[in-house]
């Protein structure tokens, strides 16, 4: 007997009929209701009707002539029926649509037209995830770290931030998107697989296979390593969305090291992120770069998520934070003190500064992690004069 109940939303009658046949044809799911209208408000009767069936999955078809209405419907359904897993079926040729759907709460984004096999694989992924003990239903948060200028320290911040988040909540992943990955080097890891392997196997990727592609640090941090030789990974929008959708289902926090990579992949990561941290120094070249990178990455999404992290910070005569914030269009989120020699020695030894004792820089990065998680966990905040939050 099918174990999953599915509610379908499709404004095209032919597509609605096809989806019902495909769902029922999986043998693991059955259609409990099929709606021709999309909800426009929380008070719409179609939402109450769907709630009465208590579906396990809500499947929304995104027609090309009603994209904005479908995304709004996804937001409403996620808000009003949070117990149901939200699946979307739509075109794979529009990266921003995929990003918007995922931010609206979509768990699976499936190509349109779809097949019974596509749906069956998505249903199996859902049931496998639900059967794992101790899993929470909420989606993980993505934090992306980007250099404002080459050598500003994005990888150092990303690695140590991921370890700090792992200490707060033991469910953190570090993803290395740099053309030449250095995260594993900072952690003294020798990964067997890299992100290229995950992308190449997306057609059969599930949480177990993705987990096997990740290296483990001794503190429990999962690392999806970057390329060991200079290479540019160019996943399609759908591939990238699928990978991060799976990561968000497996981990509470995902830290992305984009280093100095600036392309469509970093843009997608930025759009999927809860916070994008521009790593800069308090100098003209860094701030100039931060302003232009924020403009580039913000062209396809909101710039409210951007924050400036001043690395190797020291007081500079004539430096005005307010002027810098105004010029960049992003607030100063945090300051990390200048301990260049300690950091360099930590990298050489493969022992991150988070694990080299109770140093100023370790306390600072722990404070940044606490700031980023303050809405999720009751974390003790460390008072320290060098910290700056907004």
C-alpha positions in Angstrom: 0.0 0.0 0.0 1.4 3.5 -0.9 2.9 5.2 2.2 3.0 8.8 0.9 0.0 11.0 0.2 0.4 13.8 -2.4 -1.6 16.9 -3.1 -1.1 18.3 -6.6 -1.4 21.9 -7.7 -1.4 22.5 -11.5 -3.3 25.2 -13.4 -3.1 23.2 -16.7 -5.6 20.4 -16.8 -3.6 18.1 -19.0 -0.5 18.6 -16.8 -2.5 18.0 -13.7 -3.9 14.7 -15.1 -0.4 13.6 -16.2 1.1 14.3 -12.7 -1.6 12.3 -11.1 -0.9 9.3 -13.3 2.9 9.7 -12.6 2.4 10.0 -8.9 0.1 7.0 -8.6 2.4 5.1 -11.0 5.3 5.2 -8.5 3.5 2.7 -6.3 4.9 4.4 -3.2 2.6 7.4 -3.3 -1.1 8.2 -4.1 -2.8 11.4 -5.1 -5.2 12.6 -2.4 -6.3 15.9 -4.1 -5.6 17.7 -7.4 -6.2 21.4 -7.5 -6.6 23.6 -10.6 -6.0 26.9 -8.8 -3.0 28.2 -6.9 -3.5 29.9 -3.5 -3.1 33.7 -3.6 -3.6 34.3 0.1 -3.4 32.4 3.4 -7.2 32.5 3.6 -7.9 30.8 0.2 -10.2 27.9 0.5 -7.9 25.7 -1.5 -5.4 25.8 1.4 -8.0 24.7 3.9 -9.1 22.0 1.5 -5.5 20.7 1.2 -4.9 20.9 4.9 -7.9 18.6 5.5 -6.1 15.8 3.6 -2.9 16.2 5.7 -0.7 15.4 2.7 2.9 14.2 3.1 3.9 16.0 -0.1 2.6 19.0 -2.0 3.6 19.0 -5.6 3.3 22.3 -7.4 3.7 22.6 -11.2 5.3 25.9 -12.3 3.9 26.8 -15.7 6.0 29.2 -17.7 3.2 31.7 -18.0 2.5 31.9 -14.2 6.0 31.7 -12.5 5.5 34.5 -10.0 2.1 33.2 -9.0 3.6 29.7 -8.5 6.5 31.0 -6.4 4.0 32.9 -4.2 1.9 29.8 -3.9 5.0 27.8 -2.8 5.6 30.4 0.0 2.0 30.3 1.2 1.9 26.5 1.2 5.2 26.3 3.1 3.9 28.7 5.6 0.4 27.3 6.1 1.1 23.6 5.7 4.6 23.2 7.2 4.3 19.5 7.9 4.2 18.7 4.2 7.3 18.4 2.1 7.1 20.9 -0.8 8.1 19.7 -4.3 8.2 21.9 -7.4 8.2 20.8 -11.0 9.5 23.5 -13.4 12.0 24.4 -16.2 15.7 23.9 -15.5 16.8 26.7 -17.7 16.1 29.5 -15.3 18.6 29.5 -12.4 16.8 32.4 -10.5 13.6 30.5 -10.6 15.3 27.4 -9.0 16.8 29.7 -6.3 13.5 31.4 -5.6 11.7 28.1 -5.3 14.3 26.7 -2.9 14.1 29.9 -0.8 10.3 29.6 -0.7 10.8 26.2 1.0 11.0 23.7 -1.8 12.6 20.4 -0.8 12.9 19.0 -4.3 13.0 20.8 -7.7 12.2 18.4 -10.5 12.6 19.0 -14.2 9.5 19.7 -16.3 8.5 17.5 -18.1 9.1 14.8 -15.5 8.8 11.1 -15.4 7.7 8.4 -12.9 11.3 7.6 -12.3 12.1 11.2 -11.4 9.2 11.3 -8.9 10.0 7.9 -7.5 13.6 8.9 -6.8 12.5 12.1 -5.1 9.9 10.2 -2.9 12.5 7.6 -1.9 15.0 10.4 -0.9 12.2 11.9 1.3 11.3 8.6 3.0 14.9 7.7 3.6 15.6 11.1 5.2 12.5 10.8 7.4 13.5 7.4 8.7 16.8 8.6 10.0 16.6 9.1 13.8 17.2 12.4 15.3 16.6 14.5 12.2 14.8 17.8 12.4 12.5 19.0 9.7 14.0 22.5 9.4 16.4 23.2 6.5 20.0 24.0 7.0 21.4 27.5 6.6 24.1 28.4 4.0 26.8 30.9 4.8 29.1 31.9 1.9 32.6 33.4 2.3 34.1 35.5 -0.5 37.4 37.4 -0.8 37.0 41.1 -1.5 40.6 40.9 -2.9 42.9 38.0 -3.4 44.7 36.9 -0.2 42.2 38.5 2.1 41.8 35.3 4.1 38.4 33.9 3.0 39.6 30.3 3.3 41.0 30.8 6.8 37.7 32.4 7.9 35.6 29.7 6.2 37.5 26.8 7.7 37.6 28.2 11.3 34.0 29.5 11.1 32.8 26.0 10.1 34.7 24.5 13.1 33.1 27.1 15.4 29.6 26.3 14.0 30.4 22.6 14.4 31.2 23.2 18.1 27.9 25.0 18.5 25.8 22.4 16.7 27.4 19.1 15.6 25.9 19.1 12.1 28.1 21.4 9.9 29.5 21.0 6.4 32.3 22.9 4.7 32.0 23.1 0.9 35.1 24.2 -1.1 34.1 25.9 -4.3 37.5 27.5 -5.1 39.1 26.6 -8.4 42.0 25.2 -6.4 40.8 24.0 -3.1 42.8 24.7 0.1 40.2 23.9 2.8 41.5 20.3 3.2 45.1 21.6 3.5 44.1 23.9 6.3 42.5 20.9 8.1 45.4 18.5 7.3 43.0 16.2 5.5 43.7 14.1 2.4 40.3 13.6 0.8 39.7 10.7 -1.5 36.8 12.6 -3.3 36.0 16.2 -4.2 33.0 18.3 -5.1 33.7 17.3 -8.8 32.8 13.7 -7.9 29.5 14.8 -6.2 28.6 16.8 -9.3 29.5 14.0 -11.7 27.3 11.6 -9.8 24.2 13.8 -9.3 22.1 11.5 -11.4 22.3 8.9 -8.6 23.2 11.0 -5.6 21.4 10.5 -2.3 22.4 11.5 1.2 24.4 8.3 1.8 26.4 8.7 -1.4 27.0 12.4 -0.8 28.2 11.5 2.8 30.7 9.1 1.3 32.2 11.8 -0.9 32.9 14.0 2.2 36.0 13.9 4.3 35.7 14.0 8.1 37.7 16.2 10.4 38.6 14.8 13.9 36.1 17.3 15.4 33.2 15.9 13.3 33.2 18.6 10.6 32.2 17.2 7.1 34.2 18.6 4.3 33.3 18.5 0.6 36.8 19.2 -0.7 37.7 21.4 -3.6 39.7 20.5 -6.7 43.3 19.4 -5.9 44.5 20.8 -9.2 43.5 24.1 -10.9 40.1 23.5 -12.3 36.8 25.2 -12.7 33.7 23.3 -11.7 30.8 24.5 -13.8 27.7 22.7 -12.6 24.4 23.6 -14.3 21.9 25.5 -12.2 19.8 22.4 -11.7 22.9 20.4 -10.6 24.0 23.0 -8.2 20.5 23.5 -6.7 20.1 19.7 -6.3 23.4 19.5 -4.5 22.7 22.3 -2.1 19.1 21.1 -1.6 20.6 17.8 -0.4 23.2 19.4 1.8 20.5 21.6 3.4 18.5 18.5 4.3 21.6 16.8 5.9 23.2 19.6 7.9 22.2 22.5 10.1 24.9 24.7 8.7 26.7 24.8 5.4 29.8 27.1 5.1 30.8 27.7 1.5 34.4 28.9 0.7 34.2 30.6 -2.6 37.6 32.2 -2.1 38.2 34.5 -5.1 35.9 32.7 -7.4 33.5 35.0 -9.2 31.1 33.4 -11.6 27.6 32.0 -11.9 28.3 29.3 -9.4 29.3 31.8 -6.7 26.2 33.9 -7.6 24.0 30.9 -7.0 25.6 30.1 -3.7 25.2 33.7 -2.8 21.5 33.7 -3.6 21.0 30.5 -1.6 22.8 31.9 1.4 21.5 33.2 4.7 24.5 35.5 4.9 27.3 36.4 2.4 30.5 37.5 4.1 32.9 39.7 2.1 36.3 39.3 3.6 38.3 42.5 3.4 41.0 44.5 5.0 40.7 48.1 6.1 42.4 49.4 2.9 41.3 51.1 -0.3 41.9 48.1 -2.6 39.9 45.7 -0.4 37.0 48.0 0.0 37.0 48.9 -3.7 36.8 45.2 -4.5 34.1 44.6 -1.9 31.9 47.2 -3.4 32.1 45.8 -6.9 31.8 42.2 -5.8 28.7 43.0 -3.8 27.2 44.7 -6.8 28.1 41.7 -9.1 26.7 39.0 -6.7 23.7 41.1 -5.8 22.5 41.6 -9.4 20.4 38.4 -9.3 19.1 38.6 -5.7 18.7 40.7 -2.6 21.8 42.5 -1.3 20.4 42.5 2.3 22.3 39.3 3.0 25.7 40.9 2.5 28.0 41.8 5.4 31.6 43.0 5.5 34.1 41.1 7.7 37.2 43.0 8.4 40.0 40.5 8.6 43.5 41.2 10.1 41.9 44.2 11.6 43.9 47.0 13.2 43.1 50.6 13.7 44.0 52.7 10.6 44.3 56.4 10.8 41.6 58.0 8.7 39.6 54.8 8.2 35.9 55.6 8.6 33.6 52.5 8.9 30.4 54.5 8.2 31.9 55.8 4.9 33.0 52.3 4.0 29.6 50.8 4.7 27.9 53.5 2.6 30.3 53.0 -0.3 29.9 49.2 -0.3 26.2 49.1 0.4 26.7 46.5 3.2 27.3 46.8 6.9 30.4 45.9 8.8 29.4 42.6 10.3 32.5 41.6 12.3 36.1 42.3 12.9 38.8 39.7 13.2 42.1 40.8 14.8 45.4 40.8 13.1 47.4 37.7 14.1 49.0 37.0 10.8 52.0 34.9 12.1 49.8 32.8 14.3 47.4 32.1 11.4 50.3 31.3 9.0 51.8 28.8 11.5 48.4 27.2 12.0 48.0 26.7 8.2 51.5 25.2 7.9 50.8 22.7 10.7 47.3 21.9 9.4 45.9 22.8 12.9 43.3 25.6 12.6 43.5 28.5 15.0 40.2 27.4 16.5 42.1 24.5 18.0 45.4 26.2 19.0 44.2 27.5 22.3 42.1 30.4 23.7 43.5 33.0 21.4 42.0 36.4 20.5 41.3 35.2 16.9 39.7 32.0 18.0 37.4 33.9 20.4 36.6 36.4 17.6 35.6 33.7 15.1 33.5 31.9 17.8 31.8 35.2 18.4 31.0 35.5 14.6 29.5 32.0 14.7 27.4 32.9 17.7 26.1 36.0 15.9 25.2 34.0 12.8 23.3 31.5 15.0 21.7 33.8 17.5 18.2 33.3 16.1 18.6 29.5 16.2 20.3 28.7 19.5 20.6 30.3 23.0 24.4 30.9 22.7 26.4 32.7 25.3 27.8 35.9 23.7 31.3 36.8 24.5 31.9 40.5 25.3 35.0 41.8 23.7 35.8 45.3 22.6 37.1 44.4 19.1 33.8 42.7 18.1 31.4 44.8 16.1 27.9 43.7 15.2 25.0 45.4 13.5 
